[in-house]
Amino acid sequence: MPRDYKQEYKTYHSKPAAKKKRAAANRARKKLGLKKGDPRDAGHIKRNGGEGKGNIRPQSVKSNRSHGGRIGSKAGKAAGGRKSRR
């Protein structure tokens, strides 16, 4: 079954929350000077550091979307690649 983009737009992309999220991502890209077609994302340095220029950096799409929300050099490095439970 092919993907129905019209239905997807109606159910998700046209909603106010989705528009705000997309606008925030576009603002972050603009602050970093990333142009359309640039293969990098605007990634956060600190999780709760805000949207300012001091907390975003250009990052490859693969590394930015692979950490599952965990940010930092040691995130997910313990015990088989997952955070260990104590």
Contacts in CASP RR format, 6 or more apart in sequence:
PFRMAT RR
TARGET T0000
AUTHOR 0000-0000-0000
METHOD contacts of the structure
MODEL  1
MPRDYKQEYKTYHSKPAAKKKRAAANRARKKLGLKKGDPRDAGHIKRNGG
EGKGNIRPQSVKSNRSHGGRIGSKAGKAAGGRKSRR
12 18 0 8 1.000
13 19 0 8 1.000
13 22 0 8 1.000
24 51 0 8 1.000
25 42 0 8 1.000
27 51 0 8 1.000
28 42 0 8 1.000
28 43 0 8 1.000
28 51 0 8 1.000
28 56 0 8 1.000
29 41 0 8 1.000
29 42 0 8 1.000
31 42 0 8 1.000
31 52 0 8 1.000
31 53 0 8 1.000
31 56 0 8 1.000
32 42 0 8 1.000
32 53 0 8 1.000
32 56 0 8 1.000
32 57 0 8 1.000
32 58 0 8 1.000
34 40 0 8 1.000
34 42 0 8 1.000
34 58 0 8 1.000
38 58 0 8 1.000
39 60 0 8 1.000
39 61 0 8 1.000
40 58 0 8 1.000
40 59 0 8 1.000
40 60 0 8 1.000
40 61 0 8 1.000
41 58 0 8 1.000
41 59 0 8 1.000
41 60 0 8 1.000
41 61 0 8 1.000
41 64 0 8 1.000
41 65 0 8 1.000
42 56 0 8 1.000
42 57 0 8 1.000
42 58 0 8 1.000
42 59 0 8 1.000
43 56 0 8 1.000
43 57 0 8 1.000
43 58 0 8 1.000
43 59 0 8 1.000
43 64 0 8 1.000
44 50 0 8 1.000
44 55 0 8 1.000
44 56 0 8 1.000
44 71 0 8 1.000
45 54 0 8 1.000
45 55 0 8 1.000
45 56 0 8 1.000
45 57 0 8 1.000
45 71 0 8 1.000
46 55 0 8 1.000
46 71 0 8 1.000
47 69 0 8 1.000
47 71 0 8 1.000
49 55 0 8 1.000
67 75 0 8 1.000
67 76 0 8 1.000
69 75 0 8 1.000
70 76 0 8 1.000
70 83 0 8 1.000
75 83 0 8 1.000
76 82 0 8 1.000
76 83 0 8 1.000
78 84 0 8 1.000
END
